[in-house]
């Protein structure tokens, strides 16, 4: 079976090449469309990725966990009993567990930035690392597609 009948991307006159189209995000060789906002691919420069800020629940869990760890580190020295050491160890383990759980439950977002019309612009943001990677790769393919001269 031959695939000679298929054309290369960008060879169909009048039709944009679609690189990604899911969950309200579409990437073509001409446009990046995210939640109703449209960005011209030709005007995107210096594509970068970043991590967003730590979420409020995660910050709270980390602060409370650090306070609990500090207190549980002092308690065994004050009481000098084997039970105090055991309780402090269990408390510290629970505090660390809650801190790790909150970091996994409410992770920092993945962000994609670019200079759009000479201004730094947040193009896309999500907590889903896989979706972020798919959109980023599609956008990179679209940018490369335009640079190679496959103009529709």
N, C-alpha and C positions, 0 to 999 in steps of 0.2 A: 504494500500500500504506500502511496506516495503522498507527500505533503506539499507538492509543487503548487497546488492551487491556492495555498494560503499566502497572503502577502505579508511583508515585514511591517512592524509597527510604523504608523504614520504614512503608509503608502495609499491608504484609502482617501481619495479626495473628498473634502467636505465633512468627514467624520473624525472627531477627536479620538485619540487612543486612550482607552480607559485603563488605568493602572490599579485603582482601588475604589471600591464603592460598597461600604458597609457602615452601619451605625451612624448615619448622618454625615459621613465623611466621604468625599469623592475626590480622587486625584486623576486628572487627565493630563495630556501633554500641553494643555493651554491653561487650565484652571486648577486651583485647590479650593474646594468648597467645604466649609466646616460650619455646621449649624446655621446656614443661611449667609454666612460671610464668604465673600469670593476674593481670592487672591490670584493675580496673574502670575503664572509660572515665570515669565520673562522678567518680572520685577522682583523676584526673590533672590537674595544674595546672602552669602555667609550663613548657611544653615548650621545651627548648633543645637545641641541637646543639653538639658540641665535637669536637676532635681528641684522640685518645689519645696516650700517650707514644711517643716514638721507640723503635723496637724495638732490642734488644741488638745484632743483627748490623749494623744501620745505624749505631748509635753507634760500634761498633768500626771499621767502614769509614771513618767520618768522622774519627775520631781518628788512625787509621793514615794516612789521606790527608793530613791537616793536617801530621802529622810528616814525611811524605815531601815535601810541598811546602816545608816549612821547610828541610829538608836540601838539596833540589835548588835552592833559591834561594841558598844559601851556597856550594855547590860551585863554580860558575863563577868566583866572585870569588877563591876560594882558588887555583885552578889556572890561571886566566887563559888558557886555550887554547880555540880555536874548537870543538874536539871536546867539551870540558866544557860549553860552552853548548848544544850540540846534545843531548847526553845529558841535561842538566838539563831542557831543554824537553820532550823525549820522556817523561821520568820524570814531570814535572808533568802532562802531558796524560793519561798513563796513570792517575795518582792521581785526577785530576778525573773521568775516565771511570768508575773503580771507585766513586767516591763517588756519582755520579749513578745508576749502575746499582743500587747497593744501596738508594738511596732509592726507586727505582721497584720493586725486587724485594720489599722489606719496608717498605711504607709504614706510617705511623701510622694507627691505626684511626679510623673515624668513630663517634662515640658520640651516643646520644640520651638525654637526661636529663629528668626531670620530678619535681615534688614529688608523691609518692604517699603519701597518708595523712600529710601534713605532714612528710615526710622526703625529702630529695634521693635519688633512686633512678636507677641506671643501668638503662634499659629495654632498650636494644639496642646492639650493638657489632659492626661488621664492617669488613673492609678493602675491600669492594666498594662503590664510590661509587654505582653505579647501584641496587643492591639497597637501600642505605641511603636513597636518595632515594625509592624506591617505598614503602618502609615508612613513612617520615616523612610523605609526602603522604597515604597511606592513614590514618594516625593523625590528621592534621590534618582530613581529611574526616570522620572519625568524631567528633572533638571538635566540629566545626561542626554536624554532624548532630544531636548531642545538645543543643547549645545552642539550635538552632532549634525544639526541642520535638517532634521526630519520635520520640516515645517509643513503643516497641513494646509 
